[in-house]
Amino acid sequence: MLLRESGDAIDTNYELMGVTDKTVNTGVENEDVLLDFSDAIWGNDSTALESARDALNRRMGGRAVVEASITAANFGMVDRIANAIGIPLDEQARTASTDFRTALGLEQFPSARNTFF
């Protein structure tokens, strides 16, 4: 939802389907290395993570590696906390995010039962 809102703020349309479907262009600069890095962070292949980190560093620099890492870690932390204590989406967030939650299949993840219902 934040990416969509950020795009609206700068009059740019980001395609959220590109997050789960790499054949779709998200409209985010350097999306290929950022998505590869994101996939590697949540995967369990340390060689893939090292390769993705190196590619991100070569393309965008060390600061981007740090910022992308912090962003991913923060989202992971917030999600784990919310899931652990069962914080549901409030009605406004639920309504505002219905379209992309459905399109991305987010309600299929096991932790969705702690968030969406």
GUBA-511102 format. One record per atom (N, C-alpha, C): residue number from 0; residue in one letter; atom name; x negated, z negated, y. Coordinates in pm, 1 decimal, decimal comma. Layout:
N
[rec NUM "a" "CA" [X Z Y]]
...
//
This chain:
117
[rec 0 "m" "N" [-82,4 0,0 -117,7]]
[rec 0 "m" "CA" [0,0 0,0 0,0]]
[rec 0 "m" "C" [-87,1 0,0 124,5]]
[rec 1 "l" "N" [-198,2 -70,6 123,2]]
[rec 1 "l" "CA" [-284,3 -75,9 240,1]]
[rec 1 "l" "C" [-341,4 60,7 274,8]]
[rec 2 "l" "N" [-380,4 138,5 175,1]]
[rec 2 "l" "CA" [-433,3 271,8 202,1]]
[rec 2 "l" "C" [-326,6 357,2 269,0]]
[rec 3 "r" "N" [-206,1 348,6 220,6]]
[rec 3 "r" "CA" [-97,2 426,2 280,5]]
[rec 3 "r" "C" [-73,1 381,4 424,1]]
[rec 4 "e" "N" [-71,0 251,4 448,3]]
[rec 4 "e" "CA" [-48,8 198,9 583,4]]
[rec 4 "e" "C" [-165,5 233,8 675,6]]
[rec 5 "s" "N" [-287,6 229,5 624,8]]
[rec 5 "s" "CA" [-403,3 267,9 704,6]]
[rec 5 "s" "C" [-393,5 413,8 745,2]]
[rec 6 "g" "N" [-352,2 497,5 654,0]]
[rec 6 "g" "CA" [-334,4 639,0 684,2]]
[rec 6 "g" "C" [-229,7 660,6 791,7]]
[rec 7 "d" "N" [-119,5 587,8 783,1]]
[rec 7 "d" "CA" [-15,3 599,4 884,6]]
[rec 7 "d" "C" [-68,1 558,5 1021,3]]
[rec 8 "a" "N" [-152,5 456,0 1023,6]]
[rec 8 "a" "CA" [-205,4 406,6 1150,9]]
[rec 8 "a" "C" [-294,2 509,2 1220,1]]
[rec 9 "i" "N" [-361,5 593,9 1141,7]]
[rec 9 "i" "CA" [-449,3 695,3 1202,4]]
[rec 9 "i" "C" [-393,4 835,8 1183,1]]
[rec 10 "d" "N" [-264,3 843,9 1151,3]]
[rec 10 "d" "CA" [-193,9 970,8 1133,0]]
[rec 10 "d" "C" [-262,5 1060,9 1030,3]]
[rec 11 "t" "N" [-297,8 999,8 916,8]]
[rec 11 "t" "CA" [-360,5 1072,0 806,1]]
[rec 11 "t" "C" [-279,8 1044,4 680,4]]
[rec 12 "n" "N" [-256,7 1147,7 601,4]]
[rec 12 "n" "CA" [-180,0 1131,6 478,7]]
[rec 12 "n" "C" [-275,4 1121,7 359,6]]
[rec 13 "y" "N" [-281,0 1005,7 297,7]]
[rec 13 "y" "CA" [-360,7 987,1 177,0]]
[rec 13 "y" "C" [-270,4 1005,2 56,4]]
[rec 14 "e" "N" [-321,1 1071,6 -45,1]]
[rec 14 "e" "CA" [-243,9 1095,3 -166,8]]
[rec 14 "e" "C" [-282,6 991,1 -271,3]]
[rec 15 "l" "N" [-197,5 890,5 -288,1]]
[rec 15 "l" "CA" [-227,3 779,6 -377,6]]
[rec 15 "l" "C" [-236,7 821,1 -523,8]]
[rec 16 "m" "N" [-170,7 928,8 -562,6]]
[rec 16 "m" "CA" [-178,2 974,0 -702,8]]
[rec 16 "m" "C" [-322,4 1007,3 -741,8]]
[rec 17 "g" "N" [-406,6 1039,3 -644,7]]
[rec 17 "g" "CA" [-546,2 1068,8 -673,2]]
[rec 17 "g" "C" [-623,3 949,7 -727,0]]
[rec 18 "v" "N" [-568,9 831,0 -711,9]]
[rec 18 "v" "CA" [-634,9 711,8 -764,0]]
[rec 18 "v" "C" [-631,3 710,2 -916,8]]
[rec 19 "t" "N" [-521,9 759,1 -974,1]]
[rec 19 "t" "CA" [-508,8 759,6 -1119,8]]
[rec 19 "t" "C" [-520,4 898,7 -1180,9]]
[rec 20 "d" "N" [-515,5 1001,1 -1097,7]]
[rec 20 "d" "CA" [-525,6 1138,7 -1146,2]]
[rec 20 "d" "C" [-633,8 1210,2 -1067,0]]
[rec 21 "k" "N" [-751,1 1224,1 -1127,2]]
[rec 21 "k" "CA" [-865,7 1279,1 -1054,4]]
[rec 21 "k" "C" [-851,9 1427,1 -1020,3]]
[rec 22 "t" "N" [-747,2 1492,6 -1067,7]]
[rec 22 "t" "CA" [-725,0 1631,6 -1027,9]]
[rec 22 "t" "C" [-654,9 1638,8 -892,6]]
[rec 23 "v" "N" [-610,0 1523,5 -841,4]]
[rec 23 "v" "CA" [-541,4 1517,4 -712,4]]
[rec 23 "v" "C" [-638,2 1463,2 -608,1]]
[rec 24 "n" "N" [-651,2 1534,2 -497,7]]
[rec 24 "n" "CA" [-738,9 1491,7 -388,3]]
[rec 24 "n" "C" [-669,9 1381,5 -308,9]]
[rec 25 "t" "N" [-735,3 1266,5 -294,9]]
[rec 25 "t" "CA" [-677,2 1154,4 -221,4]]
[rec 25 "t" "C" [-681,1 1175,0 -71,0]]
[rec 26 "g" "N" [-777,5 1254,4 -25,1]]
[rec 26 "g" "CA" [-797,2 1270,1 118,2]]
[rec 26 "g" "C" [-897,5 1171,1 173,9]]
[rec 27 "v" "N" [-955,3 1087,8 87,2]]
[rec 27 "v" "CA" [-1056,1 990,9 128,6]]
[rec 27 "v" "C" [-1193,0 1056,8 115,7]]
[rec 28 "e" "N" [-1272,3 1047,3 220,6]]
[rec 28 "e" "CA" [-1406,2 1104,4 217,5]]
[rec 28 "e" "C" [-1488,5 1039,4 105,5]]
[rec 29 "n" "N" [-1562,6 1118,8 33,0]]
[rec 29 "n" "CA" [-1647,6 1072,1 -77,7]]
[rec 29 "n" "C" [-1567,2 1008,8 -191,3]]
[rec 30 "e" "N" [-1444,3 1053,6 -208,4]]
[rec 30 "e" "CA" [-1357,2 994,2 -309,9]]
[rec 30 "e" "C" [-1416,2 1002,0 -449,9]]
[rec 31 "d" "N" [-1490,9 1107,2 -479,2]]
[rec 31 "d" "CA" [-1543,9 1122,1 -615,3]]
[rec 31 "d" "C" [-1636,8 1007,9 -652,1]]
[rec 32 "v" "N" [-1731,8 975,0 -564,8]]
[rec 32 "v" "CA" [-1824,4 865,9 -598,0]]
[rec 32 "v" "C" [-1756,7 730,1 -587,3]]
[rec 33 "l" "N" [-1662,5 715,9 -496,2]]
[rec 33 "l" "CA" [-1590,9 589,1 -484,0]]
[rec 33 "l" "C" [-1502,3 562,4 -605,4]]
[rec 34 "l" "N" [-1432,7 665,5 -652,0]]
[rec 34 "l" "CA" [-1347,4 647,4 -770,4]]
[rec 34 "l" "C" [-1431,0 625,4 -896,2]]
[rec 35 "d" "N" [-1542,3 697,2 -908,1]]
[rec 35 "d" "CA" [-1629,9 674,1 -1023,2]]
[rec 35 "d" "C" [-1684,1 531,6 -1022,7]]
[rec 36 "f" "N" [-1720,1 482,1 -904,8]]
[rec 36 "f" "CA" [-1769,8 345,4 -892,2]]
[rec 36 "f" "C" [-1660,0 245,9 -928,6]]
[rec 37 "s" "N" [-1540,2 270,3 -879,0]]
[rec 37 "s" "CA" [-1427,7 181,8 -910,7]]
[rec 37 "s" "C" [-1400,6 178,6 -1060,5]]
[rec 38 "d" "N" [-1397,4 294,9 -1122,3]]
[rec 38 "d" "CA" [-1374,5 300,8 -1267,6]]
[rec 38 "d" "C" [-1483,6 225,2 -1342,7]]
[rec 39 "a" "N" [-1606,9 240,8 -1298,1]]
[rec 39 "a" "CA" [-1719,2 176,1 -1366,0]]
[rec 39 "a" "C" [-1715,2 24,1 -1349,9]]
[rec 40 "i" "N" [-1673,9 -22,1 -1233,2]]
[rec 40 "i" "CA" [-1664,7 -166,7 -1209,7]]
[rec 40 "i" "C" [-1569,3 -231,3 -1309,4]]
[rec 41 "w" "N" [-1454,5 -166,5 -1332,0]]
[rec 41 "w" "CA" [-1352,2 -225,3 -1418,2]]
[rec 41 "w" "C" [-1373,2 -190,7 -1565,2]]
[rec 42 "g" "N" [-1472,3 -106,4 -1592,8]]
[rec 42 "g" "CA" [-1503,3 -72,1 -1731,2]]
[rec 42 "g" "C" [-1598,5 -173,1 -1792,1]]
[rec 43 "n" "N" [-1651,8 -139,8 -1907,7]]
[rec 43 "n" "CA" [-1744,1 -232,1 -1974,6]]
[rec 43 "n" "C" [-1874,4 -163,2 -2015,2]]
[rec 44 "d" "N" [-1909,0 -54,4 -1946,4]]
[rec 44 "d" "CA" [-2029,6 21,9 -1975,4]]
[rec 44 "d" "C" [-2130,1 -0,2 -1862,4]]
[rec 45 "s" "N" [-2230,1 -83,7 -1886,1]]
[rec 45 "s" "CA" [-2326,0 -117,5 -1780,9]]
[rec 45 "s" "C" [-2408,6 3,4 -1737,0]]
[rec 46 "t" "N" [-2431,8 98,1 -1826,8]]
[rec 46 "t" "CA" [-2504,8 219,3 -1790,1]]
[rec 46 "t" "C" [-2421,2 304,2 -1694,0]]
[rec 47 "a" "N" [-2292,0 315,5 -1721,4]]
[rec 47 "a" "CA" [-2202,4 390,0 -1632,0]]
[rec 47 "a" "C" [-2194,6 323,1 -1495,1]]
[rec 48 "l" "N" [-2193,3 190,8 -1493,6]]
[rec 48 "l" "CA" [-2189,6 118,3 -1366,3]]
[rec 48 "l" "C" [-2317,0 142,9 -1287,0]]
[rec 49 "e" "N" [-2429,2 135,7 -1351,9]]
[rec 49 "e" "CA" [-2556,7 160,3 -1283,1]]
[rec 49 "e" "C" [-2561,9 302,6 -1227,9]]
[rec 50 "s" "N" [-2516,9 397,6 -1306,7]]
[rec 50 "s" "CA" [-2514,4 537,3 -1263,4]]
[rec 50 "s" "C" [-2419,9 556,9 -1144,6]]
[rec 51 "a" "N" [-2303,2 497,2 -1151,1]]
[rec 51 "a" "CA" [-2205,8 509,4 -1042,3]]
[rec 51 "a" "C" [-2256,9 441,2 -915,5]]
[rec 52 "r" "N" [-2320,5 327,5 -931,3]]
[rec 52 "r" "CA" [-2378,0 256,1 -817,1]]
[rec 52 "r" "C" [-2487,5 339,8 -751,9]]
[rec 53 "d" "N" [-2573,1 399,7 -834,3]]
[rec 53 "d" "CA" [-2680,0 485,2 -781,8]]
[rec 53 "d" "C" [-2624,2 606,3 -708,9]]
[rec 54 "a" "N" [-2519,9 668,5 -765,8]]
[rec 54 "a" "CA" [-2459,0 786,0 -701,7]]
[rec 54 "a" "C" [-2396,8 748,2 -568,0]]
[rec 55 "l" "N" [-2329,8 635,1 -564,2]]
[rec 55 "l" "CA" [-2270,0 587,9 -439,4]]
[rec 55 "l" "C" [-2378,6 559,3 -336,3]]
[rec 56 "n" "N" [-2485,9 497,5 -379,1]]
[rec 56 "n" "CA" [-2597,6 467,2 -289,5]]
[rec 56 "n" "C" [-2660,7 595,0 -234,0]]
[rec 57 "r" "N" [-2682,9 693,8 -320,7]]
[rec 57 "r" "CA" [-2742,7 820,5 -275,2]]
[rec 57 "r" "C" [-2652,7 890,9 -173,9]]
[rec 58 "r" "N" [-2522,9 889,5 -199,9]]
[rec 58 "r" "CA" [-2429,4 962,6 -113,4]]
[rec 58 "r" "C" [-2399,3 888,4 16,1]]
[rec 59 "m" "N" [-2375,8 757,1 4,8]]
[rec 59 "m" "CA" [-2323,9 683,6 120,3]]
[rec 59 "m" "C" [-2414,7 571,8 169,9]]
[rec 60 "g" "N" [-2516,2 537,2 92,0]]
[rec 60 "g" "CA" [-2609,4 433,7 135,5]]
[rec 60 "g" "C" [-2579,4 297,0 77,2]]
[rec 61 "g" "N" [-2678,4 210,8 90,6]]
[rec 61 "g" "CA" [-2669,3 75,5 35,0]]
[rec 61 "g" "C" [-2556,5 -7,2 93,8]]
[rec 62 "r" "N" [-2530,5 10,8 220,9]]
[rec 62 "r" "CA" [-2421,9 -65,9 283,5]]
[rec 62 "r" "C" [-2287,7 -31,6 217,7]]
[rec 63 "a" "N" [-2267,0 95,1 184,5]]
[rec 63 "a" "CA" [-2142,3 135,9 119,4]]
[rec 63 "a" "C" [-2130,0 71,6 -18,5]]
[rec 64 "v" "N" [-2240,7 59,4 -89,7]]
[rec 64 "v" "CA" [-2237,7 -6,3 -220,9]]
[rec 64 "v" "C" [-2192,1 -150,9 -204,3]]
[rec 65 "v" "N" [-2248,9 -218,4 -105,9]]
[rec 65 "v" "CA" [-2211,8 -357,7 -81,5]]
[rec 65 "v" "C" [-2064,7 -367,5 -40,9]]
[rec 66 "e" "N" [-2021,2 -283,2 52,2]]
[rec 66 "e" "CA" [-1882,9 -289,8 99,5]]
[rec 66 "e" "C" [-1783,1 -254,2 -10,8]]
[rec 67 "a" "N" [-1813,7 -152,4 -89,9]]
[rec 67 "a" "CA" [-1724,2 -115,2 -199,7]]
[rec 67 "a" "C" [-1718,9 -226,7 -304,2]]
[rec 68 "s" "N" [-1831,6 -288,7 -331,0]]
[rec 68 "s" "CA" [-1836,6 -398,2 -428,4]]
[rec 68 "s" "C" [-1755,5 -517,4 -381,4]]
[rec 69 "i" "N" [-1771,0 -552,6 -256,0]]
[rec 69 "i" "CA" [-1697,0 -665,9 -200,1]]
[rec 69 "i" "C" [-1546,9 -636,5 -200,2]]
[rec 70 "t" "N" [-1510,3 -515,5 -162,4]]
[rec 70 "t" "CA" [-1368,6 -478,0 -158,8]]
[rec 70 "t" "C" [-1307,3 -486,6 -298,3]]
[rec 71 "a" "N" [-1376,3 -430,1 -396,8]]
[rec 71 "a" "CA" [-1325,4 -434,1 -534,5]]
[rec 71 "a" "C" [-1316,0 -577,9 -584,8]]
[rec 72 "a" "N" [-1418,8 -656,9 -558,5]]
[rec 72 "a" "CA" [-1419,1 -796,1 -604,1]]
[rec 72 "a" "C" [-1306,9 -875,5 -538,3]]
[rec 73 "n" "N" [-1283,7 -851,6 -411,1]]
[rec 73 "n" "CA" [-1177,8 -923,9 -340,5]]
[rec 73 "n" "C" [-1040,2 -888,8 -395,9]]
[rec 74 "f" "N" [-1014,3 -760,5 -417,8]]
[rec 74 "f" "CA" [-885,5 -722,0 -475,5]]
[rec 74 "f" "C" [-870,0 -780,8 -615,1]]
[rec 75 "g" "N" [-976,7 -777,9 -693,1]]
[rec 75 "g" "CA" [-971,2 -836,1 -826,6]]
[rec 75 "g" "C" [-941,1 -984,9 -822,1]]
[rec 76 "m" "N" [-1004,5 -1054,8 -727,8]]
[rec 76 "m" "CA" [-984,2 -1198,1 -714,8]]
[rec 76 "m" "C" [-840,1 -1229,3 -675,8]]
[rec 77 "v" "N" [-790,1 -1160,0 -575,6]]
[rec 77 "v" "CA" [-654,8 -1185,4 -528,4]]
[rec 77 "v" "C" [-553,1 -1157,6 -639,1]]
[rec 78 "d" "N" [-571,5 -1046,9 -710,9]]
[rec 78 "d" "CA" [-479,5 -1015,3 -820,3]]
[rec 78 "d" "C" [-482,6 -1121,9 -928,6]]
[rec 79 "r" "N" [-600,8 -1168,0 -965,0]]
[rec 79 "r" "CA" [-611,5 -1269,6 -1070,2]]
[rec 79 "r" "C" [-546,8 -1400,9 -1028,7]]
[rec 80 "i" "N" [-566,3 -1438,1 -902,6]]
[rec 80 "i" "CA" [-503,7 -1561,5 -854,4]]
[rec 80 "i" "C" [-352,0 -1548,2 -857,8]]
[rec 81 "a" "N" [-300,9 -1438,2 -803,8]]
[rec 81 "a" "CA" [-155,8 -1417,8 -800,6]]
[rec 81 "a" "C" [-98,0 -1414,0 -941,9]]
[rec 82 "n" "N" [-165,5 -1345,0 -1032,1]]
[rec 82 "n" "CA" [-117,2 -1337,5 -1170,0]]
[rec 82 "n" "C" [-123,4 -1472,9 -1239,1]]
[rec 83 "a" "N" [-230,0 -1547,0 -1214,7]]
[rec 83 "a" "CA" [-247,4 -1675,4 -1281,9]]
[rec 83 "a" "C" [-138,8 -1775,5 -1244,2]]
[rec 84 "i" "N" [-97,0 -1772,4 -1117,6]]
[rec 84 "i" "CA" [5,7 -1868,9 -1077,2]]
[rec 84 "i" "C" [144,3 -1807,0 -1067,4]]
[rec 85 "g" "N" [153,1 -1675,7 -1099,6]]
[rec 85 "g" "CA" [283,3 -1610,8 -1107,3]]
[rec 85 "g" "C" [348,3 -1581,7 -974,0]]
[rec 86 "i" "N" [268,3 -1548,3 -873,0]]
[rec 86 "i" "CA" [325,5 -1515,3 -742,4]]
[rec 86 "i" "C" [390,0 -1377,0 -750,0]]
[rec 87 "p" "N" [519,8 -1368,8 -732,1]]
[rec 87 "p" "CA" [586,1 -1237,2 -734,5]]
[rec 87 "p" "C" [571,8 -1167,5 -599,3]]
[rec 88 "l" "N" [591,4 -1036,4 -600,7]]
[rec 88 "l" "CA" [598,1 -963,3 -474,8]]
[rec 88 "l" "C" [721,4 -1009,6 -399,7]]
[rec 89 "d" "N" [706,9 -1027,4 -267,5]]
[rec 89 "d" "CA" [827,0 -1059,0 -190,8]]
[rec 89 "d" "C" [912,7 -933,6 -180,0]]
[rec 90 "e" "N" [1035,7 -950,8 -142,4]]
[rec 90 "e" "CA" [1130,7 -839,1 -141,4]]
[rec 90 "e" "C" [1084,6 -725,2 -50,8]]
[rec 91 "q" "N" [1027,6 -757,2 64,8]]
[rec 91 "q" "CA" [982,0 -652,5 156,0]]
[rec 91 "q" "C" [869,9 -570,1 92,8]]
[rec 92 "a" "N" [772,6 -636,3 31,3]]
[rec 92 "a" "CA" [662,7 -564,8 -34,3]]
[rec 92 "a" "C" [713,2 -487,0 -154,7]]
[rec 93 "r" "N" [804,1 -544,0 -228,7]]
[rec 93 "r" "CA" [860,2 -476,2 -345,4]]
[rec 93 "r" "C" [930,1 -347,1 -303,9]]
[rec 94 "t" "N" [1010,9 -354,3 -198,9]]
[rec 94 "t" "CA" [1082,8 -236,6 -150,5]]
[rec 94 "t" "C" [986,6 -132,1 -95,3]]
[rec 95 "a" "N" [890,0 -175,9 -16,6]]
[rec 95 "a" "CA" [796,0 -83,0 47,1]]
[rec 95 "a" "C" [703,8 -14,4 -53,2]]
[rec 96 "s" "N" [683,7 -74,8 -168,6]]
[rec 96 "s" "CA" [587,9 -20,5 -265,2]]
[rec 96 "s" "C" [652,4 43,5 -387,8]]
[rec 97 "t" "N" [783,0 46,7 -394,1]]
[rec 97 "t" "CA" [851,7 99,0 -512,1]]
[rec 97 "t" "C" [807,0 239,6 -547,3]]
[rec 98 "d" "N" [798,2 326,8 -447,3]]
[rec 98 "d" "CA" [765,0 466,0 -475,1]]
[rec 98 "d" "C" [628,6 481,6 -540,2]]
[rec 99 "f" "N" [526,1 419,9 -484,2]]
[rec 99 "f" "CA" [394,1 440,2 -543,9]]
[rec 99 "f" "C" [371,7 354,3 -667,6]]
[rec 100 "r" "N" [437,8 239,7 -679,2]]
[rec 100 "r" "CA" [425,9 162,5 -803,4]]
[rec 100 "r" "C" [481,4 242,2 -919,8]]
[rec 101 "t" "N" [592,9 308,1 -896,1]]
[rec 101 "t" "CA" [654,6 391,4 -999,5]]
[rec 101 "t" "C" [567,8 513,0 -1029,0]]
[rec 102 "a" "N" [524,6 582,4 -924,5]]
[rec 102 "a" "CA" [444,1 703,9 -941,8]]
[rec 102 "a" "C" [312,8 676,3 -1014,0]]
[rec 103 "l" "N" [250,7 563,3 -985,5]]
[rec 103 "l" "CA" [122,2 528,5 -1047,4]]
[rec 103 "l" "C" [138,0 455,6 -1180,1]]
[rec 104 "g" "N" [259,9 420,4 -1216,0]]
[rec 104 "g" "CA" [283,7 352,0 -1342,6]]
[rec 104 "g" "C" [234,2 208,4 -1344,5]]
[rec 105 "l" "N" [232,4 143,8 -1229,2]]
[rec 105 "l" "CA" [176,2 8,6 -1221,2]]
[rec 105 "l" "C" [255,1 -94,2 -1300,6]]
[rec 106 "e" "N" [382,4 -70,4 -1318,7]]
[rec 106 "e" "CA" [463,7 -168,1 -1390,8]]
[rec 106 "e" "C" [440,4 -164,2 -1541,4]]
[rec 107 "q" "N" [356,5 -71,4 -1587,0]]
[rec 107 "q" "CA" [323,4 -63,1 -1729,1]]
[rec 107 "q" "C" [209,8 -158,3 -1767,5]]
[rec 108 "f" "N" [136,2 -208,9 -1666,3]]
[rec 108 "f" "CA" [25,5 -299,3 -1696,0]]
[rec 108 "f" "C" [79,6 -435,6 -1737,2]]
[rec 109 "p" "N" [14,7 -501,3 -1833,7]]
[rec 109 "p" "CA" [65,1 -630,9 -1881,4]]
[rec 109 "p" "C" [83,9 -734,6 -1771,5]]
[rec 110 "s" "N" [-2,8 -734,2 -1670,9]]
[rec 110 "s" "CA" [9,3 -835,3 -1565,8]]
[rec 110 "s" "C" [127,7 -810,7 -1473,3]]
[rec 111 "a" "N" [190,8 -693,5 -1483,7]]
[rec 111 "a" "CA" [305,1 -663,4 -1397,0]]
[rec 111 "a" "C" [418,0 -763,2 -1416,7]]
[rec 112 "r" "N" [431,8 -815,2 -1537,0]]
[rec 112 "r" "CA" [541,4 -909,3 -1560,1]]
[rec 112 "r" "C" [526,3 -1034,4 -1475,0]]
[rec 113 "n" "N" [403,9 -1065,1 -1430,1]]
[rec 113 "n" "CA" [381,6 -1180,7 -1344,1]]
[rec 113 "n" "C" [405,7 -1148,7 -1197,4]]
[rec 114 "t" "N" [410,0 -1021,7 -1164,1]]
[rec 114 "t" "CA" [414,1 -981,7 -1024,0]]
[rec 114 "t" "C" [545,0 -917,6 -982,8]]
[rec 115 "f" "N" [601,6 -835,0 -1067,1]]
[rec 115 "f" "CA" [714,3 -752,5 -1026,5]]
[rec 115 "f" "C" [850,4 -812,1 -1060,0]]
[rec 116 "f" "N" [855,7 -907,0 -1147,0]]
[rec 116 "f" "CA" [986,9 -952,8 -1192,1]]
[rec 116 "f" "C" [1012,1 -1097,2 -1155,3]]
//
